[in-house]
């Protein structure tokens, strides 16, 4: 029923102006094999990824599990896998959650990982934008890293860095030649501060914030997000009303960045961090189908999927043990990508084979060739090489259905 409903909706709306599909990306994961230790976002000081259950899965801070296993956001093989999956799904751009340029907490690591991710985004011929977390200023002041009276200077420094390094990049997402800058909030700076901090920039950005802060900050527009608060369950009637209000808020297509989300199931209460923020049932995939359809039918030019990989909050659409490729297959129905559902498996199989054959120079040369072919959209040629390794090595250890490679 759900599949037929979604396909009929796609056919009805396939002739409207094309949307730009973006995905919100978290670059904050660290693994022992790459970074020497498991990072907080996998452990949350509660779980131990060195513990492996009977199904071969590590213990991580999440209610779901990555199909490729817990990874490192500075691992080139992971980033390659992610951007190829996005490309094959028809996702055109990545909104990267970014904490600035200072060496406080893990902000510098996130910044380094963001720079690394952008290299792969551009290699895949995708675009990118930044979602700046201005709450970092509050945390740096509380941590005695930054003086209160320096907050404005710091904010101007951050925006100047963005202006000098990313805003002019051809791959940076723009509207009318203005870079699109999301701010998760804003949670610290007020309207007059933003105006002053943007003075002198060579490219003044279009600022997008969360809907309930629109009047206070006078941003260019708003972006939707899973409407959770207070710790309770948000039933479909409530989040549908939120989306209805969001899409009637903007009189122009630039005013609102539409949102699609699979659900919301955080791990915060279980790890003892704080109370749960809230809960949105994934309805076995129906929530994503409905939110994506509403976003597609809205006047918004941009759709942001929230999120690719926030495991702590359970808003993940990248392939997982529970949902496999279901969410990316749904996106494919709308984006009219030239890639098939079976093509989505290729980046994951490549990732697994690279990890398995890291010390085999001959195999790694072959797999490097596969990478080149996939980035060049030559899936049939890449599939032929991968198939040789799958037949040679046996299929029982792979998480994907290798029969679909034929």
C-alpha positions as CSV (number, residue, x, y, z in Angstrom):
1,X,0.0,0.0,0.0
2,X,2.7,2.5,1.1
3,X,4.8,1.8,-2.0
4,X,1.9,2.3,-4.4
5,X,0.8,5.5,-2.6
6,X,4.3,6.9,-2.8
7,X,4.8,6.0,-6.5
8,X,1.5,7.5,-7.5
9,X,2.4,10.7,-5.7
10,X,5.7,10.8,-7.4
11,X,4.1,10.4,-10.8
12,X,1.6,13.2,-10.1
13,X,4.4,15.6,-9.1
14,X,7.3,14.6,-11.4
15,X,6.7,17.5,-13.7
16,X,6.9,20.3,-11.1
17,X,10.0,22.5,-10.9
18,X,12.8,20.3,-9.7
19,X,13.7,20.5,-6.0
20,X,17.2,20.6,-4.6
21,X,17.5,17.7,-2.1
22,X,20.0,18.2,0.7
23,X,20.9,16.1,3.7
24,X,22.1,17.2,7.1
25,X,25.3,15.5,8.0
26,X,27.1,15.0,11.4
27,X,31.0,14.8,11.0
28,X,31.7,14.0,14.6
29,X,32.4,10.3,14.9
30,X,35.7,8.7,16.0
31,X,36.6,5.0,15.9
32,X,39.5,3.2,17.6
33,X,40.9,1.8,14.3
34,X,41.2,5.3,12.7
35,X,41.5,7.8,15.6
36,X,43.0,5.5,18.3
37,X,39.9,5.6,20.5
38,X,36.1,5.5,20.3
39,X,34.7,9.0,20.4
40,X,32.0,10.3,22.6
41,X,29.2,10.2,20.0
42,X,29.6,6.4,19.9
43,X,30.0,5.9,23.6
44,X,28.3,8.9,25.4
45,X,30.4,7.8,28.4
46,X,28.0,4.8,28.8
47,X,28.4,2.3,26.0
48,X,31.6,0.3,25.1
49,X,32.1,-0.4,21.4
50,X,34.7,-3.0,22.3
51,X,31.8,-5.2,23.4
52,X,30.5,-7.2,20.5
53,X,27.2,-9.1,20.7
54,X,26.3,-12.5,19.2
55,X,25.3,-10.7,15.9
56,X,28.7,-9.2,15.6
57,X,27.5,-5.7,16.4
58,X,29.4,-3.3,18.7
59,X,27.8,-1.6,21.6
60,X,27.1,2.0,20.6
61,X,25.0,4.9,21.7
62,X,22.1,4.4,19.3
63,X,18.8,2.7,18.8
64,X,19.9,1.5,15.4
65,X,23.2,0.3,13.9
66,X,25.1,1.5,10.7
67,X,25.1,-1.0,7.9
68,X,28.8,-0.5,7.6
69,X,29.3,-0.6,11.4
70,X,30.4,2.3,13.6
71,X,32.9,4.5,11.6
72,X,35.2,7.4,11.8
73,X,34.3,10.8,10.2
74,X,37.9,11.3,9.2
75,X,38.2,8.0,7.4
76,X,38.4,8.5,3.6
77,X,36.8,5.2,2.9
78,X,33.8,6.1,5.0
79,X,33.5,9.5,3.4
80,X,33.8,7.9,0.0
81,X,31.0,5.5,0.8
82,X,28.7,8.2,2.2
83,X,29.0,10.6,-0.8
84,X,28.6,7.8,-3.3
85,X,25.4,6.7,-1.6
86,X,24.2,10.3,-1.6
87,X,25.0,10.7,-5.3
88,X,23.3,7.4,-6.2
89,X,20.2,8.4,-4.3
90,X,19.9,11.7,-6.2
91,X,20.8,13.9,-3.2
92,X,22.4,17.0,-4.5
93,X,23.9,18.7,-1.5
94,X,25.2,18.2,2.1
95,X,24.5,20.6,5.0
96,X,27.3,20.0,7.4
97,X,26.8,20.5,11.1
98,X,29.7,22.8,12.1
99,X,31.0,24.0,15.4
100,X,33.5,26.7,14.2
101,X,37.3,26.9,14.1
102,X,38.5,26.9,17.7
103,X,40.3,24.1,19.5
104,X,37.8,23.6,22.3
105,X,36.2,20.3,23.2
106,X,35.9,18.4,19.8
107,X,35.3,21.5,17.7
108,X,38.7,21.4,16.0
109,X,38.2,17.7,15.1
110,X,34.8,18.4,13.7
111,X,36.3,21.3,11.6
112,X,39.0,19.0,10.3
113,X,36.5,16.3,9.5
114,X,34.3,18.9,7.7
115,X,37.2,19.9,5.5
116,X,37.9,16.3,4.7
117,X,34.2,15.6,3.9
118,X,34.1,18.6,1.6
119,X,36.9,17.1,-0.5
120,X,34.8,14.0,-1.1
121,X,31.6,16.1,-1.7
122,X,33.3,17.9,-4.5
123,X,34.8,14.7,-5.9
124,X,31.2,13.3,-6.1
125,X,30.2,16.6,-7.8
126,X,27.8,17.4,-5.0
127,X,27.3,20.8,-3.3
128,X,27.6,21.8,0.4
129,X,26.5,24.3,2.9
130,X,27.2,24.9,6.5
131,X,24.8,24.7,9.5
132,X,26.6,26.8,12.2
133,X,26.1,25.9,15.8
134,X,26.3,29.3,17.5
135,X,25.6,27.6,20.9
136,X,29.3,27.0,20.8
137,X,29.9,30.6,21.9
138,X,28.0,30.0,25.1
139,X,29.9,26.8,25.8
140,X,33.3,28.4,25.2
141,X,32.4,31.3,27.6
142,X,31.2,28.8,30.3
143,X,34.4,26.8,29.8
144,X,36.5,30.0,30.3
145,X,37.9,29.5,26.8
146,X,36.3,32.8,25.6
147,X,35.6,36.0,27.5
148,X,32.0,37.3,27.3
149,X,33.2,40.6,25.9
150,X,34.9,38.8,23.1
151,X,31.8,37.1,21.8
152,X,31.0,39.5,19.0
153,X,34.6,39.6,17.8
154,X,34.6,35.8,17.8
155,X,31.4,35.6,15.8
156,X,32.8,38.1,13.2
157,X,36.0,36.0,13.0
158,X,33.9,32.8,12.3
159,X,31.9,34.5,9.6
160,X,35.0,36.0,8.1
161,X,36.6,32.6,8.0
162,X,33.6,31.2,6.2
163,X,33.6,34.1,3.8
164,X,37.3,33.6,3.0
165,X,37.3,29.8,2.7
166,X,33.9,28.4,1.7
167,X,31.3,31.0,0.7
168,X,33.1,31.7,-2.7
169,X,33.6,28.0,-3.4
170,X,31.8,27.0,-6.6
171,X,30.4,24.0,-4.8
172,X,28.9,26.1,-2.0
173,X,25.1,26.3,-2.2
174,X,23.9,29.8,-3.1
175,X,20.7,31.6,-4.0
176,X,21.0,34.6,-6.3
177,X,24.8,34.4,-5.7
178,X,24.3,34.6,-1.9
179,X,25.7,31.7,0.1
180,X,23.1,29.8,2.1
181,X,24.0,29.6,5.8
182,X,21.9,27.7,8.3
183,X,22.2,28.4,12.0
184,X,20.9,25.8,14.5
185,X,18.9,28.4,16.4
186,X,20.3,30.9,16.6
187,X,20.9,30.1,20.2
188,X,23.3,32.8,21.2
189,X,23.6,35.8,18.9
190,X,20.7,38.2,18.4
191,X,19.5,40.0,15.3
192,X,21.5,43.2,15.6
193,X,24.7,41.1,16.3
194,X,24.2,39.1,13.1
195,X,23.8,42.3,11.1
196,X,26.9,43.8,12.5
197,X,29.0,40.6,12.2
198,X,28.1,40.3,8.5
199,X,29.4,43.8,7.7
200,X,32.4,43.7,5.5
201,X,31.9,40.2,4.1
202,X,32.5,39.8,0.4
203,X,29.4,37.6,0.1
204,X,26.7,38.3,2.6
205,X,25.0,35.0,3.4
206,X,21.3,34.2,3.4
207,X,20.7,33.3,7.0
208,X,18.2,30.5,7.9
209,X,17.2,29.7,11.4
210,X,14.6,27.5,13.3
211,X,11.0,28.6,12.8
212,X,10.2,29.6,16.4
213,X,13.2,32.0,16.5
214,X,12.4,33.8,13.2
215,X,11.0,37.0,14.7
216,X,13.8,37.3,17.2
217,X,16.6,36.9,14.8
218,X,15.2,38.4,11.6
219,X,16.8,35.7,9.4
220,X,16.3,35.4,5.7
221,X,14.2,32.4,6.2
222,X,13.7,29.2,8.2
223,X,14.4,25.5,8.0
224,X,12.2,22.8,9.3
225,X,13.3,20.2,11.9
226,X,11.7,17.3,13.7
227,X,9.3,19.1,16.1
228,X,10.2,17.4,19.3
229,X,10.3,19.0,22.8
230,X,9.4,18.3,26.3
231,X,10.2,14.6,26.2
232,X,6.9,13.2,25.1
233,X,5.7,11.5,21.9
234,X,4.9,13.7,19.0
235,X,2.0,11.9,17.2
236,X,1.5,12.2,13.4
237,X,-1.3,14.7,13.8
238,X,1.0,17.1,15.6
239,X,4.0,16.9,13.3
240,X,1.7,17.2,10.3
241,X,0.3,20.4,11.7
242,X,3.8,21.6,12.3
243,X,4.7,21.0,8.6
244,X,1.4,22.6,7.5
245,X,2.3,25.8,9.4
246,X,5.9,25.7,8.2
247,X,4.9,25.5,4.5
248,X,2.3,28.3,4.8
249,X,4.8,30.5,6.6
250,X,6.8,31.5,3.6
251,X,5.3,33.5,0.7
252,X,8.3,32.8,-1.5
253,X,10.1,29.5,-2.3
254,X,13.3,30.9,-0.8
255,X,11.8,31.7,2.6
256,X,11.5,28.1,3.8
257,X,13.8,25.1,3.6
258,X,11.5,22.1,3.7
259,X,12.2,19.1,5.9
260,X,11.9,15.4,5.7
261,X,12.7,13.1,8.6
262,X,12.4,9.4,9.3
263,X,11.4,9.8,13.0
264,X,13.1,10.7,16.3
265,X,14.3,8.2,18.9
266,X,17.1,9.6,21.0
267,X,19.3,7.7,23.4
268,X,19.9,10.5,25.9
269,X,17.8,9.2,28.8
270,X,19.4,5.7,28.5
271,X,22.9,7.1,28.7
272,X,22.1,9.4,31.6
273,X,22.9,12.6,29.7
274,X,19.5,14.2,30.3
275,X,15.8,13.5,29.7
276,X,14.7,12.4,26.3
277,X,13.9,15.3,24.0
278,X,11.0,13.5,22.5
279,X,9.9,10.7,20.3
280,X,8.5,10.4,16.7
281,X,7.6,6.9,15.6
282,X,9.2,5.9,12.3
283,X,6.0,3.9,11.5
284,X,8.2,1.3,9.7
285,X,9.3,4.0,7.2
286,X,5.9,5.7,6.7
287,X,7.0,8.8,8.5
288,X,9.8,9.5,6.0
289,X,7.5,8.7,3.1
290,X,4.9,11.3,4.3
291,X,7.3,14.0,5.4
292,X,9.3,13.7,2.1
293,X,6.1,13.9,0.0
294,X,4.9,17.0,1.9
295,X,8.3,18.6,1.4
296,X,8.3,17.8,-2.3
297,X,4.8,19.3,-2.7
298,X,5.7,22.5,-0.9
299,X,6.7,25.7,-2.5
300,X,10.2,25.3,-1.1
301,X,13.1,25.1,-3.5
302,X,15.2,23.2,-1.0
303,X,14.4,20.0,0.9
304,X,16.7,19.2,3.8
305,X,16.6,15.6,5.1
306,X,17.2,15.5,8.9
307,X,19.4,13.6,9.1
308,X,22.0,11.4,7.4
309,X,23.6,10.1,10.5
310,X,22.6,11.6,13.9
311,X,22.5,8.2,15.7
312,X,22.2,9.8,19.2
313,X,18.8,11.3,18.2
314,X,17.7,8.5,15.9
315,X,17.1,10.5,12.8
316,X,19.2,8.4,10.4
317,X,18.5,7.8,6.8
318,X,21.9,6.3,5.8
319,X,21.7,2.5,5.4
320,X,21.3,0.8,8.8
321,X,20.7,-2.8,10.0
322,X,17.0,-2.0,10.6
323,X,16.1,-0.2,7.4
324,X,18.9,-1.2,4.9
325,X,18.5,1.1,1.8
326,X,14.8,1.8,2.3
327,X,15.1,5.6,2.8
328,X,17.5,6.2,-0.1
329,X,15.3,4.1,-2.4
330,X,12.4,6.4,-1.4
331,X,14.5,9.5,-2.3
332,X,15.4,7.9,-5.7
333,X,11.7,7.8,-6.7
334,X,11.5,11.5,-6.6
335,X,14.9,12.7,-7.8
336,X,14.8,10.7,-11.1
337,X,18.4,9.7,-10.6
338,X,19.9,7.6,-13.3
339,X,21.1,5.1,-10.7
340,X,19.1,2.0,-9.8
341,X,18.2,0.6,-6.3
342,X,20.8,-2.1,-6.8
343,X,23.5,0.5,-7.5
344,X,23.0,1.7,-3.9
345,X,24.7,-1.4,-2.7
346,X,27.9,-0.8,-4.5
347,X,29.5,1.8,-2.2
348,X,28.8,-0.4,0.8
349,X,30.3,-3.5,-0.8
350,X,33.3,-1.4,-1.9
351,X,33.8,-0.2,1.7
352,X,33.6,-3.7,3.1
353,X,36.1,-5.1,0.6
354,X,38.5,-2.3,1.2
355,X,38.4,-2.9,4.9
356,X,38.9,-6.6,4.3
357,X,41.8,-6.3,1.9
358,X,43.7,-3.3,3.3
359,X,47.0,-5.3,3.4
360,X,46.5,-6.8,-0.1
361,X,48.1,-4.4,-2.5
362,X,46.8,-6.1,-5.6
363,X,43.2,-6.1,-4.4
364,X,43.5,-2.5,-3.2
365,X,44.6,-1.4,-6.7
366,X,41.5,-3.1,-8.1
367,X,39.3,-1.5,-5.5
368,X,40.8,1.9,-6.2
369,X,39.8,1.4,-9.8
370,X,36.3,0.6,-8.6
371,X,36.2,3.9,-6.7
372,X,37.2,5.8,-9.9
373,X,34.5,4.0,-11.8
374,X,31.8,4.7,-9.3
375,X,32.7,8.4,-9.1
376,X,32.5,8.4,-12.9
377,X,29.0,6.8,-12.7
378,X,30.2,3.6,-14.4
379,X,28.4,1.2,-12.2
380,X,28.3,-1.7,-14.6
381,X,32.1,-1.8,-14.9
382,X,32.5,-1.4,-11.2
383,X,30.0,-4.1,-10.5
384,X,32.0,-6.6,-12.7
385,X,35.2,-6.1,-10.7
386,X,33.4,-6.3,-7.3
387,X,31.6,-9.5,-8.4
388,X,34.9,-11.2,-8.9
389,X,35.9,-10.5,-5.3
390,X,32.6,-11.6,-3.9
391,X,32.7,-14.9,-5.8
392,X,36.3,-15.4,-4.8
393,X,35.8,-14.6,-1.1
394,X,32.4,-16.0,-0.5
395,X,29.3,-14.1,0.3
396,X,28.4,-15.1,3.8
397,X,30.3,-12.3,5.5
398,X,28.6,-9.4,3.5
399,X,25.8,-7.4,4.9
400,X,24.3,-6.8,1.4
401,X,22.4,-9.1,-0.8
402,X,25.0,-10.0,-3.4
403,X,22.5,-11.7,-5.6
404,X,21.4,-8.2,-6.6
405,X,24.8,-7.5,-8.1
406,X,23.9,-9.6,-11.2
